[in-house]
């Protein structure tokens, strides 16, 4: 079963995606938290509300466009498609 489904490739894809998302999310969260807590600027409250609204969107709703893009490229389960999706 593992040879037919390319389990190793799927596992590696999952590790790459998870690791990249964790690193970039932590970096962006740190920078955003620093800006909101340390600096006084116009629309500070609006920006905070926008962050909260963005967090309410489900993961499925955010992943669907990426899946459709990779499917259109004909590469839904390759390491290259995950790299392309993460880089933008």
C-alpha positions in Angstrom: 0.0 0.0 0.0 2.8 2.5 0.9 4.5 2.0 -2.5 1.3 2.5 -4.5 0.3 5.7 -2.8 3.8 7.3 -2.5 3.4 7.7 1.3 6.9 9.1 1.7 6.3 11.9 -0.8 3.0 12.9 0.9 4.6 12.8 4.3 7.5 15.0 3.1 5.0 17.4 1.5 3.2 17.6 4.8 6.3 18.3 6.8 7.5 21.0 4.4 4.1 22.8 4.5 3.7 22.5 8.2 7.2 23.7 9.0 7.0 26.6 6.5 3.6 27.7 7.8 4.8 27.6 11.4 7.9 29.7 10.8 6.2 32.4 8.7 3.1 32.6 11.0 5.3 33.0 14.0 7.4 35.8 12.3 4.3 37.7 11.1 2.5 37.3 14.4 5.6 38.7 16.2 5.9 41.7 13.9 2.2 42.4 14.1 2.1 42.2 17.9 5.1 44.4 18.2 3.5 47.1 15.9 0.2 47.0 17.7 1.6 47.1 21.2 4.5 49.5 20.9 3.5 52.1 18.3 0.6 54.5 18.4 -0.8 55.1 14.9 -4.0 56.0 13.1 -6.4 53.0 12.5 -4.7 50.9 15.2 -8.1 49.7 16.4 -9.3 49.1 12.9 -6.2 47.0 12.2 -6.7 44.9 15.3 -10.3 44.3 14.3 -9.2 43.2 10.8 -6.8 40.7 12.4 -9.6 39.3 14.5 -12.0 39.0 11.5 -9.3 37.3 9.4 -8.9 34.7 12.1 -12.6 33.8 11.9 -12.4 32.6 8.3 -12.1 28.8 8.3 -9.0 27.0 7.1 -11.1 25.2 4.5 -12.2 28.5 2.9 -8.5 29.6 2.7 -7.2 26.3 1.3 -9.8 25.9 -1.5 -8.4 28.5 -3.8 -4.9 27.0 -3.4 -6.1 23.5 -4.2 -7.9 24.7 -7.3 -4.8 26.6 -8.4 -2.6 23.5 -8.0 -5.2 21.3 -9.6 -5.3 23.6 -12.7 -1.5 23.3 -12.9 -1.9 19.5 -12.9 0.3 19.1 -9.8 -2.0 18.6 -6.7 0.3 16.2 -4.8 3.9 17.3 -5.6 6.5 19.0 -3.5 6.8 21.7 -6.2 3.1 22.7 -5.9 3.4 23.2 -2.2 6.5 25.3 -2.6 4.7 27.4 -5.2 1.6 27.8 -2.9 3.7 28.9 0.1 5.8 31.4 -1.9 2.7 32.9 -3.4 
